[in-house]
Amino acid sequence: MLYPWQLLATIGVTIASVATGEGHTGSSPGPGVAISLIPDQLHGNGLPLPVVMVVIGSMFLATLAISRFSLKLGIPAILGVLIFGLLIDPGESPFSPTTIEWLHTLSLSMLLFYAGLKTELRSIRGFLEYGILLAVGGAIVSSLILGLIIWVLGSATASGLHLGFNQIPLGVAMVIAACLGSTDASATIGVLNASDRILPKRLQSLLEFEASVNDPAAILFLGLVVGLTTMSVGSSSDSVLMVQMQFFVQKIGSGLLVGLVISYLARFSLERLVHDQAQLLVLGVAIALLSYGIADLLGGSGFISAYICGLFLANHKYNNSNISSHYLQATLLPFNSMTEIAVFLIFGVEMMPAKIMNVLPFGFLVAMILMLVARPLSVLAFQWLSPFSLKETLLISWCGLRGAVPLAMSFVISDTIPKMRGIDPVLLTRLVNNAEGIIFCVVMINLLIQGLSLRHVAHWLGLHAESPADHAVSAAGD
């Protein structure tokens, strides 16, 4: 397990080593040598611990100031943190593949558990079925549309435009699109509420619910795409598809079952073990880690388990007066925010500027296709089942901000693309780097353009928050 203090120590030492001219050598350990997550400087051979602590503290103060400044500009705070991390260029990746894999797993499991805690079913009464269909179906439809367009437009190395059907492999295009299938509710609501609340309550509830549910849906769809695109040579497409679908259903079913069992045990623990609200943080983090770990060990989806566990804990009534869904959310929010800041900062440091510059024009094109074509079509496809007006649907389609989950999922690319058939080994490294760069570019451009325009689009469509009187009438009607 990768502990938060190890992540922060890694950041601090990395930046401090850049400042003192001590770069990462990039050499890999020899056979039989254990990979340490803690840099050598922390073992007494370099910078003293107080210096590392000063660097870490200064960086968190800087990210806090940047987040505040970003919200004043009307853009998501995470964009500012990403840019800050990007400006810190250590020259080479300061993290080992093992560290990246653990960071990816830990961050996603915590994000999904908290997303489940934020999903209150009573807030979406009257459009629960539509919300689930939009979250699951919308993520899949937008990924399929975007993947096909990238396949038609992308060059062999995904570095630019090249019309046709024989350049970028279809599998690579679909993996890139699948990584971009999930939206970010916290970024959307954070922008809308930076100065005042401007959305109708039920529309805001739908956006939060959609973004929470489509996280596990997008992750599972990515797993299905990876399985199909890395099938072994000589395998029948029909048999591979059947095996992958069975595996897909098994992962979901096992994750649901384990999540339900852990949520029952968690409710029992919360009722019996918590005697003070301060204990909720420790127990909440323990539940999030257990729900993922146990499900994964048993062959299920740990991400589904973590989300389901958080979902049931958020929608359960407790006899213990120290516990409620709001207490759980409020207690875990600081830890979740700190983890998000650390993760976004590390992702920014990990992404070399050269990767972005090589694909910036094509990344901008993909971002515009996602915002103007794939996302709107995936929302409008389910309009016939929607209880919302066309104006509200248009705003929903413009609220597809991408954030933490696409960035975390992008780290599967370096392991997935080399396993695909028919890729020229000479182009492999460029293709992997460009695919990662495209996802990073799309997330940044999406956050910037939609973040700056979201509030103005809502005003242009004539959508605004209900007055207290309207809200009271609406509540009485429910």
Secondary structure as the mmCIF struct_conf table of DSSP 4:
data_model
#
loop_
_struct_conf.conf_type_id
_struct_conf.id
_struct_conf.beg_label_comp_id
_struct_conf.beg_label_asym_id
_struct_conf.beg_label_seq_id
_struct_conf.end_label_comp_id
_struct_conf.end_label_asym_id
_struct_conf.end_label_seq_id
HELX_RH_AL_P HELX_RH_AL_P1 PRO A 4 ALA A 19
TURN_TY1_P TURN_TY1_P1 THR A 20 GLY A 21
HELX_LH_PP_P HELX_LH_PP_P1 SER A 27 PRO A 29
TURN_TY1_P TURN_TY1_P2 PRO A 31 GLY A 32
HELX_LH_PP_P HELX_LH_PP_P2 VAL A 33 SER A 36
BEND BEND1 LEU A 37 ILE A 38
HELX_RH_3T_P HELX_RH_3T_P1 ASP A 40 HIS A 43
TURN_TY1_P TURN_TY1_P3 GLY A 44 ASN A 45
BEND BEND2 GLY A 46 LEU A 47
HELX_RH_AL_P HELX_RH_AL_P2 LEU A 49 LEU A 73
TURN_TY1_P TURN_TY1_P4 GLY A 74 GLY A 74
BEND BEND3 ILE A 75 ILE A 75
HELX_RH_AL_P HELX_RH_AL_P3 ALA A 77 LEU A 87
BEND BEND4 GLY A 91 GLU A 92
BEND BEND5 PHE A 95 PHE A 95
HELX_RH_AL_P HELX_RH_AL_P4 PRO A 97 LEU A 117
TURN_TY1_P TURN_TY1_P5 LYS A 118 LYS A 118
HELX_RH_3T_P HELX_RH_3T_P2 LEU A 121 ILE A 124
TURN_TY1_P TURN_TY1_P6 ARG A 125 GLY A 126
HELX_RH_AL_P HELX_RH_AL_P5 LEU A 128 LEU A 153
STRN STRN1 GLY A 154 GLY A 154
TURN_TY1_P TURN_TY1_P7 ALA A 156 THR A 157
BEND BEND6 ALA A 158 GLY A 160
STRN STRN2 LEU A 161 LEU A 161
BEND BEND7 GLY A 164 ILE A 168
HELX_RH_AL_P HELX_RH_AL_P6 LEU A 170 CYS A 179
TURN_TY1_P TURN_TY1_P8 LEU A 180 LEU A 180
HELX_RH_AL_P HELX_RH_AL_P7 ALA A 185 LEU A 192
TURN_TY1_P TURN_TY1_P9 ASN A 193 SER A 195
BEND BEND8 LEU A 199 LEU A 199
HELX_RH_AL_P HELX_RH_AL_P8 LYS A 201 THR A 229
TURN_TY1_P TURN_TY1_P10 THR A 230 THR A 230
HELX_LH_PP_P HELX_LH_PP_P3 MET A 231 SER A 232
TURN_TY1_P TURN_TY1_P11 VAL A 233 GLY A 234
HELX_RH_AL_P HELX_RH_AL_P9 SER A 237 LEU A 273
BEND BEND9 HIS A 275 ASP A 276
HELX_RH_3T_P HELX_RH_3T_P3 GLN A 277 GLN A 279
HELX_RH_AL_P HELX_RH_AL_P10 LEU A 280 LEU A 297
TURN_TY1_P TURN_TY1_P12 LEU A 298 GLY A 299
BEND BEND10 GLY A 300 GLY A 300
HELX_RH_AL_P HELX_RH_AL_P11 GLY A 302 ALA A 314
TURN_TY1_P TURN_TY1_P13 ASN A 315 ASN A 315
BEND BEND11 ASN A 319 ASN A 320
TURN_TY1_P TURN_TY1_P14 SER A 321 ASN A 322
HELX_RH_AL_P HELX_RH_AL_P12 SER A 325 GLU A 350
BEND BEND12 MET A 351 MET A 351
HELX_RH_AL_P HELX_RH_AL_P13 PRO A 353 ILE A 369
HELX_RH_PI_P HELX_RH_PI_P1 LEU A 370 ALA A 374
HELX_RH_AL_P HELX_RH_AL_P14 ARG A 375 LEU A 380
TURN_TY1_P TURN_TY1_P15 ALA A 381 PHE A 382
HELX_RH_3T_P HELX_RH_3T_P4 GLN A 383 LEU A 385
BEND BEND13 PRO A 387 PHE A 388
HELX_RH_AL_P HELX_RH_AL_P15 LEU A 390 TRP A 398
HELX_RH_AL_P HELX_RH_AL_P16 ALA A 404 MET A 409
HELX_RH_3T_P HELX_RH_3T_P5 SER A 410 VAL A 412
HELX_RH_AL_P HELX_RH_AL_P17 ILE A 413 THR A 416
HELX_RH_3T_P HELX_RH_3T_P6 ILE A 417 LYS A 419
BEND BEND14 MET A 420 MET A 420
TURN_TY1_P TURN_TY1_P16 ARG A 421 GLY A 422
HELX_RH_AL_P HELX_RH_AL_P18 PRO A 425 TRP A 460
TURN_TY1_P TURN_TY1_P17 LEU A 461 GLY A 462
HELX_LH_PP_P HELX_LH_PP_P4 ALA A 465 SER A 467
HELX_RH_AL_P HELX_RH_AL_P19 PRO A 468 GLY A 477
#
